[in-house]
Amino acid sequence: WLSYGQLDFDAENVCFAASPLESTSGDYTDDILYVGTIYRGIDTLQSNGSRELYNENNGDFRKDPVGGDYYVSSIAVDPVNPSVVYAGRNMASEGIHATNGIWVLDTDNDVTKWHHIEHNLNESNIWKVKVNPNNDAVYIATDSGLYAMSSLVLNYHFDYEKSTQQTIYNDSIHAITNSLIEKGDATKSASGSWFVPGQMGSAINLDGTSGSVTLSDYPSALTNISNSFTVEALVWLDDWDARVNGPIVFDRSSSDMNNGFYLKAHYNQVKFVVANGLNETAVISRNDTFPESSWQYIAATFDNGIVKIYLNGENVTPGNKYVDAGFSTVTLQSDTDLEIGKGSNTFLDGRIDEVRIYNRALSESEIKKRAKNYFGISKPE
């Protein structure tokens, strides 16, 4: 690396913030350093000494629409998905209205442009941005309070230390707001379920007879899901019966089976079913063996009718690696319970950990990076 002094940052363009591109596994996924400056914008520095300015013609990152100067006050790289970079900015000229807020760069999808996330932060000076890999939250410290944004609606770690005897806490933040949110806590069954060591901390063990985890009161962020969502979990299946018919996450009415979705192990494969009214689409993964007695990372996405299934970060959807459901929206079954480890008169014999539901479809790149960088699981070569 070259020192900053060798890079000609003059007095006006003082280096204000920097963040290395590093994953949670400790491995550097690239050799880029993002450097925020006053008045100048964002520079990227590389270990070979090359340097590129990320401002003008890259989302107009140097001046706001009325010509006010600003400076980059904080930069944060997503540690799970390190191609995503967040930047906050402040006004440097008193008395001039600024288009502040958070800007985001996704080098996997569009390396040339910073995208503005305004929401209700437009007139706030941003002082610090931090990304929490455990709950998909971006925390934003401003001169008008602390904010957070996240697409994660439900987040169950099954941590023994953080749970009561039966309550499984929902560790998620699902909107930019500084008001309290609905909890979305779940309840584990009194019998047939207990805590065991998991892939990450502790997990829940289910006996295949009566053990399950139930969410009865859906938070509004869950019932508002319509066009896009992702469900993911770590699963350990103990025997063949569990791999033949093992319910993982189940959101279907047991009486009429309309609407909602479910995710399960199905004859040594993964099955994901989505429904809109009486219209139902079932997708079964390719003939990938579902290993016994080891942790597997499963994810399924619905994106405006496009359905995909992933196992250990790999897209295992049959055919062209996606299936068109024939409908573009899904209505979750808030009039019934969301069950983990329990289906229609069926219980899972195995362990479940890190169950999450997002209100958007995670990309294939994100899921692959989550498998490796966060869960420490990847498809064998």
TORKOL-4160 file (C-alpha; in steps of 0.2 Angstrom, whole numbers, padded with zeros to 4 digits, m for minus):
381
<pt num="1" X="0000" Y="0000" Z="0000"/>
<pt num="2" X="0006" Y="0018" Z="m0003"/>
<pt num="3" X="0004" Y="0030" Z="0011"/>
<pt num="4" X="m0009" Y="0044" Z="0010"/>
<pt num="5" X="0005" Y="0057" Z="0008"/>
<pt num="6" X="0010" Y="0049" Z="m0008"/>
<pt num="7" X="m0007" Y="0051" Z="m0016"/>
<pt num="8" X="m0008" Y="0070" Z="m0017"/>
<pt num="9" X="m0022" Y="0074" Z="m0005"/>
<pt num="10" X="m0021" Y="0092" Z="m0003"/>
<pt num="11" X="m0026" Y="0103" Z="0011"/>
<pt num="12" X="m0044" Y="0106" Z="0004"/>
<pt num="13" X="m0047" Y="0087" Z="0000"/>
<pt num="14" X="m0042" Y="0081" Z="0018"/>
<pt num="15" X="m0045" Y="0062" Z="0020"/>
<pt num="16" X="m0060" Y="0061" Z="0031"/>
<pt num="17" X="m0065" Y="0042" Z="0032"/>
<pt num="18" X="m0059" Y="0026" Z="0026"/>
<pt num="19" X="m0065" Y="0008" Z="0026"/>
<pt num="20" X="m0056" Y="m0008" Z="0020"/>
<pt num="21" X="m0066" Y="m0021" Z="0009"/>
<pt num="22" X="m0066" Y="m0036" Z="0021"/>
<pt num="23" X="m0078" Y="m0050" Z="0024"/>
<pt num="24" X="m0083" Y="m0057" Z="0041"/>
<pt num="25" X="m0072" Y="m0073" Z="0038"/>
<pt num="26" X="m0057" Y="m0061" Z="0039"/>
<pt num="27" X="m0052" Y="m0064" Z="0021"/>
<pt num="28" X="m0050" Y="m0049" Z="0010"/>
<pt num="29" X="m0061" Y="m0051" Z="m0005"/>
<pt num="30" X="m0053" Y="m0037" Z="m0014"/>
<pt num="31" X="m0038" Y="m0025" Z="m0012"/>
<pt num="32" X="m0049" Y="m0009" Z="m0012"/>
<pt num="33" X="m0049" Y="0005" Z="0001"/>
<pt num="34" X="m0063" Y="0018" Z="0000"/>
<pt num="35" X="m0057" Y="0035" Z="0006"/>
<pt num="36" X="m0070" Y="0049" Z="0009"/>
<pt num="37" X="m0064" Y="0067" Z="0008"/>
<pt num="38" X="m0070" Y="0085" Z="0011"/>
<pt num="39" X="m0077" Y="0093" Z="m0005"/>
<pt num="40" X="m0070" Y="0080" Z="m0016"/>
<pt num="41" X="m0080" Y="0064" Z="m0015"/>
<pt num="42" X="m0074" Y="0046" Z="m0013"/>
<pt num="43" X="m0058" Y="0040" Z="m0019"/>
<pt num="44" X="m0054" Y="0021" Z="m0021"/>
<pt num="45" X="m0036" Y="0016" Z="m0018"/>
<pt num="46" X="m0028" Y="m0001" Z="m0022"/>
<pt num="47" X="m0013" Y="m0010" Z="m0017"/>
<pt num="48" X="m0005" Y="m0008" Z="m0034"/>
<pt num="49" X="m0005" Y="0011" Z="m0031"/>
<pt num="50" X="m0020" Y="0015" Z="m0043"/>
<pt num="51" X="m0033" Y="0027" Z="m0039"/>
<pt num="52" X="m0050" Y="0032" Z="m0045"/>
<pt num="53" X="m0062" Y="0046" Z="m0040"/>
<pt num="54" X="m0080" Y="0041" Z="m0037"/>
<pt num="55" X="m0090" Y="0057" Z="m0038"/>
<pt num="56" X="m0094" Y="0067" Z="m0054"/>
<pt num="57" X="m0103" Y="0056" Z="m0067"/>
<pt num="58" X="m0105" Y="0043" Z="m0054"/>
<pt num="59" X="m0122" Y="0048" Z="m0046"/>
<pt num="60" X="m0117" Y="0067" Z="m0045"/>
<pt num="61" X="m0108" Y="0063" Z="m0029"/>
<pt num="62" X="m0099" Y="0080" Z="m0027"/>
<pt num="63" X="m0112" Y="0093" Z="m0027"/>
<pt num="64" X="m0130" Y="0093" Z="m0022"/>
<pt num="65" X="m0144" Y="0099" Z="m0034"/>
<pt num="66" X="m0143" Y="0117" Z="m0028"/>
<pt num="67" X="m0124" Y="0118" Z="m0029"/>
<pt num="68" X="m0120" Y="0116" Z="m0010"/>
<pt num="69" X="m0103" Y="0108" Z="m0005"/>
<pt num="70" X="m0103" Y="0093" Z="0006"/>
<pt num="71" X="m0091" Y="0081" Z="0013"/>
<pt num="72" X="m0091" Y="0062" Z="0015"/>
<pt num="73" X="m0094" Y="0059" Z="0034"/>
<pt num="74" X="m0094" Y="0040" Z="0035"/>
<pt num="75" X="m0091" Y="0024" Z="0024"/>
<pt num="76" X="m0096" Y="0007" Z="0028"/>
<pt num="77" X="m0093" Y="m0009" Z="0019"/>
<pt num="78" X="m0106" Y="m0023" Z="0021"/>
<pt num="79" X="m0096" Y="m0037" Z="0029"/>
<pt num="80" X="m0107" Y="m0051" Z="0023"/>
<pt num="81" X="m0109" Y="m0044" Z="0005"/>
<pt num="82" X="m0093" Y="m0034" Z="0003"/>
<pt num="83" X="m0097" Y="m0028" Z="m0014"/>
<pt num="84" X="m0110" Y="m0016" Z="m0006"/>
<pt num="85" X="m0103" Y="0000" Z="0001"/>
<pt num="86" X="m0113" Y="0014" Z="0010"/>
<pt num="87" X="m0108" Y="0032" Z="0011"/>
<pt num="88" X="m0116" Y="0046" Z="0022"/>
<pt num="89" X="m0113" Y="0064" Z="0019"/>
<pt num="90" X="m0114" Y="0081" Z="0027"/>
<pt num="91" X="m0116" Y="0099" Z="0022"/>
<pt num="92" X="m0100" Y="0109" Z="0023"/>
<pt num="93" X="m0108" Y="0126" Z="0019"/>
<pt num="94" X="m0119" Y="0133" Z="0032"/>
<pt num="95" X="m0136" Y="0139" Z="0027"/>
<pt num="96" X="m0137" Y="0129" Z="0011"/>
<pt num="97" X="m0150" Y="0115" Z="0009"/>
<pt num="98" X="m0142" Y="0099" Z="0005"/>
<pt num="99" X="m0148" Y="0082" Z="m0002"/>
<pt num="100" X="m0140" Y="0072" Z="0011"/>
<pt num="101" X="m0144" Y="0055" Z="0017"/>
<pt num="102" X="m0136" Y="0038" Z="0012"/>
<pt num="103" X="m0129" Y="0033" Z="m0004"/>
<pt num="104" X="m0125" Y="0015" Z="m0009"/>
<pt num="105" X="m0113" Y="0007" Z="m0022"/>
<pt num="106" X="m0115" Y="m0011" Z="m0027"/>
<pt num="107" X="m0100" Y="m0016" Z="m0037"/>
<pt num="108" X="m0108" Y="m0033" Z="m0042"/>
<pt num="109" X="m0122" Y="m0024" Z="m0052"/>
<pt num="110" X="m0117" Y="m0007" Z="m0056"/>
<pt num="111" X="m0099" Y="m0001" Z="m0053"/>
<pt num="112" X="m0101" Y="0016" Z="m0061"/>
<pt num="113" X="m0115" Y="0024" Z="m0050"/>
<pt num="114" X="m0119" Y="0028" Z="m0032"/>
<pt num="115" X="m0138" Y="0027" Z="m0029"/>
<pt num="116" X="m0146" Y="0039" Z="m0017"/>
<pt num="117" X="m0157" Y="0031" Z="m0002"/>
<pt num="118" X="m0166" Y="0046" Z="0004"/>
<pt num="119" X="m0182" Y="0041" Z="0013"/>
<pt num="120" X="m0184" Y="0053" Z="0028"/>
<pt num="121" X="m0165" Y="0057" Z="0030"/>
<pt num="122" X="m0165" Y="0070" Z="0016"/>
<pt num="123" X="m0161" Y="0085" Z="0027"/>
<pt num="124" X="m0151" Y="0076" Z="0041"/>
<pt num="125" X="m0132" Y="0077" Z="0042"/>
<pt num="126" X="m0125" Y="0059" Z="0043"/>
<pt num="127" X="m0111" Y="0057" Z="0056"/>
<pt num="128" X="m0109" Y="0038" Z="0056"/>
<pt num="129" X="m0114" Y="0022" Z="0046"/>
<pt num="130" X="m0112" Y="0005" Z="0053"/>
<pt num="131" X="m0118" Y="m0012" Z="0046"/>
<pt num="132" X="m0122" Y="m0026" Z="0057"/>
<pt num="133" X="m0120" Y="m0043" Z="0049"/>
<pt num="134" X="m0131" Y="m0052" Z="0061"/>
<pt num="135" X="m0147" Y="m0044" Z="0057"/>
<pt num="136" X="m0145" Y="m0036" Z="0040"/>
<pt num="137" X="m0146" Y="m0018" Z="0048"/>
<pt num="138" X="m0138" Y="m0002" Z="0043"/>
<pt num="139" X="m0137" Y="0009" Z="0057"/>
<pt num="140" X="m0136" Y="0028" Z="0054"/>
<pt num="141" X="m0131" Y="0041" Z="0067"/>
<pt num="142" X="m0138" Y="0058" Z="0062"/>
<pt num="143" X="m0140" Y="0076" Z="0069"/>
<pt num="144" X="m0159" Y="0071" Z="0071"/>
<pt num="145" X="m0157" Y="0055" Z="0079"/>
<pt num="146" X="m0152" Y="0036" Z="0077"/>
<pt num="147" X="m0160" Y="0027" Z="0062"/>
<pt num="148" X="m0159" Y="0010" Z="0055"/>
<pt num="149" X="m0164" Y="0001" Z="0039"/>
<pt num="150" X="m0165" Y="m0017" Z="0035"/>
<pt num="151" X="m0175" Y="m0029" Z="0023"/>
<pt num="152" X="m0175" Y="m0042" Z="0036"/>
<pt num="153" X="m0192" Y="m0045" Z="0044"/>
<pt num="154" X="m0190" Y="m0060" Z="0054"/>
<pt num="155" X="m0173" Y="m0066" Z="0062"/>
<pt num="156" X="m0172" Y="m0080" Z="0074"/>
<pt num="157" X="m0155" Y="m0085" Z="0080"/>
<pt num="158" X="m0161" Y="m0097" Z="0093"/>
<pt num="159" X="m0148" Y="m0091" Z="0106"/>
<pt num="160" X="m0150" Y="m0100" Z="0122"/>
<pt num="161" X="m0143" Y="m0085" Z="0132"/>
<pt num="162" X="m0155" Y="m0072" Z="0124"/>
<pt num="163" X="m0171" Y="m0083" Z="0125"/>
<pt num="164" X="m0183" Y="m0086" Z="0139"/>
<pt num="165" X="m0189" Y="m0104" Z="0143"/>
<pt num="166" X="m0201" Y="m0103" Z="0128"/>
<pt num="167" X="m0199" Y="m0086" Z="0119"/>
<pt num="168" X="m0188" Y="m0085" Z="0104"/>
<pt num="169" X="m0184" Y="m0067" Z="0101"/>
<pt num="170" X="m0185" Y="m0059" Z="0084"/>
<pt num="171" X="m0169" Y="m0049" Z="0081"/>
<pt num="172" X="m0173" Y="m0039" Z="0066"/>
<pt num="173" X="m0176" Y="m0020" Z="0061"/>
<pt num="174" X="m0187" Y="m0019" Z="0046"/>
<pt num="175" X="m0189" Y="0000" Z="0042"/>
<pt num="176" X="m0180" Y="0017" Z="0043"/>
<pt num="177" X="m0189" Y="0024" Z="0058"/>
<pt num="178" X="m0185" Y="0029" Z="0076"/>
<pt num="179" X="m0201" Y="0023" Z="0083"/>
<pt num="180" X="m0203" Y="0006" Z="0091"/>
<pt num="181" X="m0207" Y="m0009" Z="0080"/>
<pt num="182" X="m0218" Y="m0024" Z="0082"/>
<pt num="183" X="m0209" Y="m0038" Z="0090"/>
<pt num="184" X="m0213" Y="m0054" Z="0080"/>
<pt num="185" X="m0207" Y="m0065" Z="0094"/>
<pt num="186" X="m0210" Y="m0084" Z="0092"/>
<pt num="187" X="m0214" Y="m0097" Z="0105"/>
<pt num="188" X="m0206" Y="m0114" Z="0106"/>
<pt num="189" X="m0216" Y="m0129" Z="0110"/>
<pt num="190" X="m0216" Y="m0135" Z="0128"/>
<pt num="191" X="m0212" Y="m0153" Z="0123"/>
<pt num="192" X="m0201" Y="m0160" Z="0109"/>
<pt num="193" X="m0190" Y="m0145" Z="0108"/>
<pt num="194" X="m0174" Y="m0140" Z="0116"/>
<pt num="195" X="m0158" Y="m0130" Z="0113"/>
<pt num="196" X="m0142" Y="m0138" Z="0107"/>
<pt num="197" X="m0125" Y="m0131" Z="0100"/>
<pt num="198" X="m0128" Y="m0124" Z="0082"/>
<pt num="199" X="m0118" Y="m0119" Z="0067"/>
<pt num="200" X="m0118" Y="m0101" Z="0075"/>
<pt num="201" X="m0121" Y="m0101" Z="0094"/>
<pt num="202" X="m0135" Y="m0112" Z="0099"/>
<pt num="203" X="m0149" Y="m0120" Z="0088"/>
<pt num="204" X="m0166" Y="m0128" Z="0091"/>
<pt num="205" X="m0168" Y="m0147" Z="0091"/>
<pt num="206" X="m0185" Y="m0154" Z="0086"/>
<pt num="207" X="m0190" Y="m0172" Z="0090"/>
<pt num="208" X="m0200" Y="m0176" Z="0075"/>
<pt num="209" X="m0216" Y="m0179" Z="0086"/>
<pt num="210" X="m0222" Y="m0163" Z="0094"/>
<pt num="211" X="m0207" Y="m0150" Z="0094"/>
<pt num="212" X="m0209" Y="m0134" Z="0084"/>
<pt num="213" X="m0208" Y="m0115" Z="0085"/>
<pt num="214" X="m0223" Y="m0105" Z="0082"/>
<pt num="215" X="m0226" Y="m0086" Z="0077"/>
<pt num="216" X="m0244" Y="m0082" Z="0081"/>
<pt num="217" X="m0244" Y="m0063" Z="0079"/>
<pt num="218" X="m0237" Y="m0057" Z="0063"/>
<pt num="219" X="m0228" Y="m0040" Z="0063"/>
<pt num="220" X="m0235" Y="m0029" Z="0049"/>
<pt num="221" X="m0219" Y="m0029" Z="0040"/>
<pt num="222" X="m0222" Y="m0048" Z="0037"/>
<pt num="223" X="m0240" Y="m0046" Z="0031"/>
<pt num="224" X="m0235" Y="m0032" Z="0020"/>
<pt num="225" X="m0224" Y="m0044" Z="0009"/>
<pt num="226" X="m0232" Y="m0046" Z="m0008"/>
<pt num="227" X="m0220" Y="m0045" Z="m0023"/>
<pt num="228" X="m0204" Y="m0051" Z="m0016"/>
<pt num="229" X="m0197" Y="m0061" Z="m0002"/>
<pt num="230" X="m0183" Y="m0073" Z="0004"/>
<pt num="231" X="m0184" Y="m0087" Z="0017"/>
<pt num="232" X="m0168" Y="m0095" Z="0023"/>
<pt num="233" X="m0162" Y="m0107" Z="0037"/>
<pt num="234" X="m0148" Y="m0118" Z="0043"/>
<pt num="235" X="m0155" Y="m0136" Z="0044"/>
<pt num="236" X="m0148" Y="m0152" Z="0051"/>
<pt num="237" X="m0158" Y="m0168" Z="0047"/>
<pt num="238" X="m0156" Y="m0183" Z="0058"/>
<pt num="239" X="m0163" Y="m0197" Z="0047"/>
<pt num="240" X="m0171" Y="m0202" Z="0031"/>
<pt num="241" X="m0188" Y="m0199" Z="0036"/>
<pt num="242" X="m0184" Y="m0180" Z="0039"/>
<pt num="243" X="m0176" Y="m0179" Z="0022"/>
<pt num="244" X="m0192" Y="m0187" Z="0014"/>
<pt num="245" X="m0204" Y="m0175" Z="0022"/>
<pt num="246" X="m0196" Y="m0162" Z="0033"/>
<pt num="247" X="m0205" Y="m0146" Z="0036"/>
<pt num="248" X="m0194" Y="m0131" Z="0038"/>
<pt num="249" X="m0204" Y="m0115" Z="0037"/>
<pt num="250" X="m0223" Y="m0117" Z="0034"/>
<pt num="251" X="m0235" Y="m0102" Z="0031"/>
<pt num="252" X="m0251" Y="m0111" Z="0025"/>
<pt num="253" X="m0268" Y="m0113" Z="0032"/>
<pt num="254" X="m0270" Y="m0131" Z="0037"/>
<pt num="255" X="m0289" Y="m0130" Z="0032"/>
<pt num="256" X="m0289" Y="m0123" Z="0015"/>
<pt num="257" X="m0271" Y="m0123" Z="0010"/>
<pt num="258" X="m0273" Y="m0106" Z="0000"/>
<pt num="259" X="m0260" Y="m0092" Z="m0001"/>
<pt num="260" X="m0244" Y="m0092" Z="0008"/>
<pt num="261" X="m0228" Y="m0103" Z="0006"/>
<pt num="262" X="m0219" Y="m0117" Z="0013"/>
<pt num="263" X="m0201" Y="m0124" Z="0013"/>
<pt num="264" X="m0197" Y="m0142" Z="0016"/>
<pt num="265" X="m0185" Y="m0156" Z="0013"/>
<pt num="266" X="m0193" Y="m0168" Z="0000"/>
<pt num="267" X="m0186" Y="m0185" Z="m0004"/>
<pt num="268" X="m0168" Y="m0179" Z="m0001"/>
<pt num="269" X="m0171" Y="m0163" Z="m0011"/>
<pt num="270" X="m0178" Y="m0145" Z="m0007"/>
<pt num="271" X="m0196" Y="m0141" Z="m0010"/>
<pt num="272" X="m0202" Y="m0123" Z="m0010"/>
<pt num="273" X="m0221" Y="m0120" Z="m0013"/>
<pt num="274" X="m0229" Y="m0102" Z="m0016"/>
<pt num="275" X="m0247" Y="m0099" Z="m0018"/>
<pt num="276" X="m0259" Y="m0085" Z="m0023"/>
<pt num="277" X="m0277" Y="m0089" Z="m0019"/>
<pt num="278" X="m0280" Y="m0106" Z="m0027"/>
<pt num="279" X="m0265" Y="m0104" Z="m0039"/>
<pt num="280" X="m0250" Y="m0114" Z="m0032"/>
<pt num="281" X="m0232" Y="m0117" Z="m0039"/>
<pt num="282" X="m0221" Y="m0130" Z="m0032"/>
<pt num="283" X="m0202" Y="m0130" Z="m0036"/>
<pt num="284" X="m0191" Y="m0145" Z="m0032"/>
<pt num="285" X="m0172" Y="m0143" Z="m0032"/>
<pt num="286" X="m0162" Y="m0153" Z="m0044"/>
<pt num="287" X="m0156" Y="m0170" Z="m0039"/>
<pt num="288" X="m0143" Y="m0163" Z="m0026"/>
<pt num="289" X="m0141" Y="m0175" Z="m0012"/>
<pt num="290" X="m0147" Y="m0168" Z="0005"/>
<pt num="291" X="m0134" Y="m0174" Z="0017"/>
<pt num="292" X="m0138" Y="m0182" Z="0033"/>
<pt num="293" X="m0132" Y="m0176" Z="0050"/>
<pt num="294" X="m0123" Y="m0160" Z="0044"/>
<pt num="295" X="m0128" Y="m0142" Z="0043"/>
<pt num="296" X="m0135" Y="m0136" Z="0026"/>
<pt num="297" X="m0139" Y="m0118" Z="0021"/>
<pt num="298" X="m0156" Y="m0117" Z="0012"/>
<pt num="299" X="m0163" Y="m0101" Z="0004"/>
<pt num="300" X="m0178" Y="m0098" Z="m0007"/>
<pt num="301" X="m0183" Y="m0082" Z="m0016"/>
<pt num="302" X="m0199" Y="m0076" Z="m0024"/>
<pt num="303" X="m0197" Y="m0060" Z="m0035"/>
<pt num="304" X="m0212" Y="m0054" Z="m0044"/>
<pt num="305" X="m0216" Y="m0072" Z="m0049"/>
<pt num="306" X="m0199" Y="m0079" Z="m0052"/>
<pt num="307" X="m0194" Y="m0093" Z="m0040"/>
<pt num="308" X="m0177" Y="m0099" Z="m0035"/>
<pt num="309" X="m0170" Y="m0112" Z="m0023"/>
<pt num="310" X="m0152" Y="m0112" Z="m0016"/>
<pt num="311" X="m0143" Y="m0125" Z="m0006"/>
<pt num="312" X="m0126" Y="m0120" Z="0002"/>
<pt num="313" X="m0125" Y="m0105" Z="m0009"/>
<pt num="314" X="m0128" Y="m0114" Z="m0026"/>
<pt num="315" X="m0143" Y="m0111" Z="m0037"/>
<pt num="316" X="m0151" Y="m0128" Z="m0037"/>
<pt num="317" X="m0167" Y="m0123" Z="m0046"/>
<pt num="318" X="m0171" Y="m0135" Z="m0061"/>
<pt num="319" X="m0172" Y="m0130" Z="m0079"/>
<pt num="320" X="m0165" Y="m0113" Z="m0082"/>
<pt num="321" X="m0161" Y="m0110" Z="m0064"/>
<pt num="322" X="m0178" Y="m0101" Z="m0061"/>
<pt num="323" X="m0196" Y="m0105" Z="m0062"/>
<pt num="324" X="m0210" Y="m0093" Z="m0067"/>
<pt num="325" X="m0224" Y="m0096" Z="m0054"/>
<pt num="326" X="m0237" Y="m0088" Z="m0066"/>
<pt num="327" X="m0242" Y="m0075" Z="m0053"/>
<pt num="328" X="m0233" Y="m0060" Z="m0047"/>
<pt num="329" X="m0238" Y="m0058" Z="m0029"/>
<pt num="330" X="m0240" Y="m0069" Z="m0014"/>
<pt num="331" X="m0251" Y="m0066" Z="0001"/>
<pt num="332" X="m0245" Y="m0073" Z="0018"/>
<pt num="333" X="m0257" Y="m0082" Z="0029"/>
<pt num="334" X="m0258" Y="m0070" Z="0044"/>
<pt num="335" X="m0274" Y="m0078" Z="0049"/>
<pt num="336" X="m0265" Y="m0093" Z="0054"/>
<pt num="337" X="m0248" Y="m0097" Z="0063"/>
<pt num="338" X="m0231" Y="m0097" Z="0054"/>
<pt num="339" X="m0223" Y="m0114" Z="0060"/>
<pt num="340" X="m0205" Y="m0118" Z="0060"/>
<pt num="341" X="m0202" Y="m0137" Z="0060"/>
<pt num="342" X="m0220" Y="m0141" Z="0058"/>
<pt num="343" X="m0231" Y="m0144" Z="0043"/>
<pt num="344" X="m0248" Y="m0150" Z="0040"/>
<pt num="345" X="m0248" Y="m0164" Z="0053"/>
<pt num="346" X="m0230" Y="m0167" Z="0051"/>
<pt num="347" X="m0215" Y="m0163" Z="0062"/>
<pt num="348" X="m0196" Y="m0161" Z="0058"/>
<pt num="349" X="m0184" Y="m0173" Z="0066"/>
<pt num="350" X="m0168" Y="m0162" Z="0066"/>
<pt num="351" X="m0161" Y="m0146" Z="0071"/>
<pt num="352" X="m0164" Y="m0128" Z="0064"/>
<pt num="353" X="m0154" Y="m0112" Z="0066"/>
<pt num="354" X="m0154" Y="m0094" Z="0059"/>
<pt num="355" X="m0171" Y="m0094" Z="0051"/>
<pt num="356" X="m0174" Y="m0077" Z="0042"/>
<pt num="357" X="m0187" Y="m0069" Z="0031"/>
<pt num="358" X="m0183" Y="m0054" Z="0020"/>
<pt num="359" X="m0195" Y="m0042" Z="0012"/>
<pt num="360" X="m0185" Y="m0043" Z="m0004"/>
<pt num="361" X="m0177" Y="m0057" Z="m0015"/>
<pt num="362" X="m0159" Y="m0058" Z="m0011"/>
<pt num="363" X="m0148" Y="m0060" Z="m0026"/>
<pt num="364" X="m0138" Y="m0075" Z="m0031"/>
<pt num="365" X="m0122" Y="m0066" Z="m0027"/>
<pt num="366" X="m0128" Y="m0061" Z="m0010"/>
<pt num="367" X="m0134" Y="m0079" Z="m0006"/>
<pt num="368" X="m0117" Y="m0086" Z="m0011"/>
<pt num="369" X="m0108" Y="m0074" Z="0000"/>
<pt num="370" X="m0119" Y="m0077" Z="0015"/>
<pt num="371" X="m0116" Y="m0095" Z="0013"/>
<pt num="372" X="m0097" Y="m0093" Z="0013"/>
<pt num="373" X="m0094" Y="m0077" Z="0023"/>
<pt num="374" X="m0107" Y="m0077" Z="0036"/>
<pt num="375" X="m0113" Y="m0095" Z="0039"/>
<pt num="376" X="m0096" Y="m0103" Z="0034"/>
<pt num="377" X="m0104" Y="m0116" Z="0022"/>
<pt num="378" X="m0101" Y="m0118" Z="0004"/>
<pt num="379" X="m0105" Y="m0130" Z="m0010"/>
<pt num="380" X="m0090" Y="m0143" Z="m0011"/>
<pt num="381" X="m0081" Y="m0141" Z="m0028"/>
